[in-house]
Structures are given as C-alpha cells and as structure tokens.
Amino acid sequence: MIAARHRVSLVAALVLLALYLSAYTVDQTEQVIVTQFGRPVGEPITEPGLHFKLPFVQQVNRFDKRYLAWDGPMVEMSTKDKTYLQVDTFARWRITDAMRYYLRLRDERSAQSRLEDILGSETRTAIARHELIEVVRSDKERQPLRDEGLAAQLPEGGLRPIRVGRQQIEKDVFESAAPKLAEFGIELLDVRFKRLNYNPEVLERIHQRMISERLQIAQRFRSEGEGEAARIAGNKERDINEIASTAYKRVQEIVGEADARATEIYAKAYTQSPEAAEFYRFLKSMETYRRIIDRDATLVLSTRSDLFSLLKRIETERKP
C-alpha cells in the first residue's frame, strides 16, 4: 500500500511537472512563436494570457510588439558636389509579421544588422544624389536667415534656391528602405538624420575660410568707418573755419564801426575851437612819444623840432 502511494505521488509530481513545463504566459508587449525541433508550429501567438505547449519538444520564442529603435553609426558619405560628410542616422521600427521575421532573421541582433545594411545603403544613395545645400537645408519652403554683412561674399543672385531639402531626402530613404524591410516582417516607422558633420580633415580648412570671410567683412566695415570718420572730421574743420571766419568778420565790422564812431566823436570834440584842435595835436604827439620813447632810447633832435622846444620848456620850468 505504501508503494502504491509512492507511485501515485510520483505520477502526480510528473503531471505537475508536465503542466509546469507546458504552460507559459504571453505578455501584452510580446508575440510568441512556438517551435518544435527548430520549426514553427502553428501561427504566431499575439494575444496575452496563459498558453500551453508540448513539454521538452516545443520551445517558446518571444518577440517584442513595441516600437524598437535603430541607432546607426556615424558613417562618412559623399554628396553630389563631392563634399564629404559624416552622417548619423536613426530609425524606429516594429515587428509586424513575426513568422516571416523568425524565418528570415531569428532574433533582434540579426534584425539590427539588416537594418544597418539597408538603411545605410539607402542613405548613401540618397546623399550621393544631392548637393550639400540640399542636405543641410531642412525644407525647401524655409527661408534662411541672411547676414547683410555677407552680401558682398555671396555669388551673384545670393544663395541658390533648393529643390528638395533634408526632409524630402529623409522621406526618400524611408520610401526606398520600407519595402525591403517589409520582406523580413519589419515595418519601418520613421527615419531621421540625427547629425551632419564635415569630414575632420576638411573641417579646419572650412573654419579658416569662414574666419577669412569674416575678417574681410570686418576690414570692409573698418574701411567704411574710417572713411565716414574722415568725412565727419572734414565737415567739422570746415564748420569751425566757417564759424571762425564769420566771427572774425563780425569782430572787424564791430571794431570798424567803433573806430568810426570814436573818430566822429573826437572830430566833433576837437574841432569846436582852435585851442581844442591844438590840444588834440598835443595829445596825439604825447601818445606817439610814449610809444616810441623808453628809458634806453637815444634821440637826436633838431633845435627847431616841437619835441625839443617842449623838452626845453619843461627843463626851464623845473629850474628854480
């Protein structure tokens, strides 16, 4: 009887183990393919919940139903005008046909490798079909900011208008790569250029050219400023000379008017009588002598001169 109980317990344990090994759950973010000896059995399971399989001989392969990311490496490419760029691309994708995905790729690592091959190739092709300005400018409808200081450096007519723009190039990559990835059970959701850089070998030359252009613009501004400063200085000197000339003219007019008025007053004062006229001549003579005679002056006078007579009279009057 004890042996029978042991057999029942063993059978129950085996049944529980078989149930445990045959039962599995599917998460709402997953889809499952059951394989038997490496070959798929039945359709992919996409509904979440509890499911069963044959223990030991069947295996559960899980695949993500959510949006997945692909972040490509920085790859050097050439544009149509032979400018080398480093392009960093990323994409979003998901598994829509799990059976085809499993048969063609098996796992996500292989899928990432296939995405890199296809998207990388399509990106190179798209970049090579367009010139640098088409890749850099985001949209053909967008008007770039213009620096008036660069107007003289631009070619005649300014910047060449673009025909497509980066957004259209990204769309072309998407439309070319999506059908190829659909063969692997992958739906491509979006493709974008994350970053565009110049080749490091030519980046320094580009920087030097940009510096040279800015220095030329700065020098032109300096030349224009120096010319404007010279014009202002010339106008200042002209205005100063004009003001000084006008003032000097007015001063001379005032002095002339004053002299004429003084002469008129003197004339009226000293012509009223012979004594007044004689006194006027005397004063003028004294003013003249005061100006020309100082302590060190030596004079040779005639005995008939008025000055000699005057000095003689003064000398006589001083004697007691």
Secondary structure, 3 states (H helix, E strand, C coil): CHHHHHHHHHHHHHHHHHHHHHEEEECCCEEEEEEECCEEEEEEECCCEEEECCCCCEEEEEEECCCEEEECCCEEEECCCCCEEEEEEEEEEEECCHHHHHHHCCCHHHHHHHHHHHHHHHHHHHHHCCCHHHHHCCCCCCCCCCCHHHCCCCCCCCCCCCCCCHHHHHHHHHHHHHHHHHCCCEEEEEEEEEEEEECHHHHHHHHHHHHHHHHHHHHHHHHHHHHHHHHHHHHHHHHHHHHHHHHHHHHHHHHHHHHHHHHHHHHHHHCCCHHHHHHHHHHHHHHHHHHHCCCCCCCCCCCCCHHHHHHHHHHHHHCC
